[in-house]
Amino acid sequence: MAHEPSVHAPGKGHDKDDKEALNEAVRLLRKTSTVRERCANITAHVAAGRSEHFALDRSRLPDVARRVARLTQERFPGGQVPLHSRWRHFAAGGVDRKALMDQRCTGLAPAELARTRMDLAVVGVLLGAGAGGDWHFVEPGTQRRYTRSEGVAVATFHAFMGGAFSTDMRTPMRVDAAALERVDAEQLSRLFQVRDDNPLVGLDGRVLLLQRLGAALRKRPDIFGDPGRPGRLFDLLCNPLVGTGSTMQRISVKRVSVGQILRALLKGFGGIWPSGPMWQGRPMGDCWPHPAAGGSGPSAGRVPFHHLSQWLACSLAEPFEWAGITVEGLDDLTGLADYRNGGLLLDAGVIVPRDPSFGTHTYTAADPWVIEWRALTVSLLDDVARLVRAELGLPKLTVAAVMEGGTWPAGRQIAAERRPGGPPPVRLASNGTIF
């Protein structure tokens, strides 16, 4: 097990400078630049042959890039590759469910329509961890059967449309704090058609995540309004406070950065994650210790991933754009350290486990093996993206688009080639809040 660096918790004996240093460390660990830097440090550690878990074979990266480029051309022959966001899964089966929702929203003011879309995106991502290979969802009306990520998305869409996350049936298509806090396993089981013969991985973790989100929304009416809604992030970022003291006022803006979206999510939702170690008495979510992570000061030895938060920021970028707000800096987001992107690199032989029996073990997010694998995935996805851009002649393709085009379906494709049913190469004990 990786050791944790020795740091002292703030207390009465610590002065203002110590507290400011700790606050700065938290801000640092919430930056995507830190995600890349710490993952690069771990990747260099592996490349130098100092890892007990992995070796690297970069000679296989061009083959991975060609596979990803070929899939991207097949899926998006016009070269207009969308982001890897939850909205792609809401369109499972070729059904434009966003259009169905928009039809029901006719007459809403533009800002309220944006809040509604963002409400759906938030619960869609938070419920979107892997479902396992034994679960499916039969869509009401069409009777079509969906599995895995797409099945969870379709189930979430219908729950949202039916008012499962609203306390006011006059406005069923919304998410509010009180409704989330009362969600329980029985309700979520019913909404997701969970039975003994149709088990959903991480059901209790998903319930806890929604309940914690409800509590976070309720505690910050200054951000999320009353009733607390995640969609109020639209108002927060599009009407920021500027000035100082008595001269502070709100202004309307038409541009936001994806970094602003992510910071707002990590600050507003930072306490909801039931997974992840506590650090300095604060829940940091998807941020883990590793002796090769590097860094200095109180944050040294920690590698953040913020997988679901980054995926959520990407999934919220589109509702901003649809509302006429330009979202800048999308390539600041890193590749997502999940089991499809990471599985692609394992199955393709780029990431080489030193233990040939790794596929027989069951790992958790806290295991050093998994932390290292995920760090390698983040760094190598940047390398793959550079090669794919060159292969396709699309120099402005973001990492989020490369994943959609992309590395994520390639991970699913190569898994199906390697193993019956296409499970990922790594067995993960998921509680529904990380993977």
Secondary structure, DSSP 4 states (H G I P E B T S, - for coil): -PPPP------TTS-HHHHHHHHHHHHHHT-HHHHHHHHHHHHHHHHTT--SSEEE-GGGHHHHHHHHHHHHHHH-TTS-PPPSSHHHHHTGGG--HHHHHHHHTTT--HHHHHHHHHHHHHHHHHT-S---TT-EEEPTTT--EEEHHHHHHHHHHHHHHTTTT-S-TTS-S---HHHHHT--HHHHHHHTT-BTTB--TTHHHHHHHHHHHHHHHHH-HHHHTTTT-GGGHHHHHHS-EESSGGG-EE---SEEEHHHHHHHHHHHSTT--SSS-EETTEE-SSEEE-TT----GGGTTEEE--HHHHHHHHHHHHHHHHTT-EEE-GGGSPPP-SHHHHHHHHHTTSEEESSTTGGGSEE-TTSHHHHHHHHHHHHHHHHHHHHHHHHHT-TT--HHHHIIIIIHHHHHHHHHHHSTT---SSEE---SS--
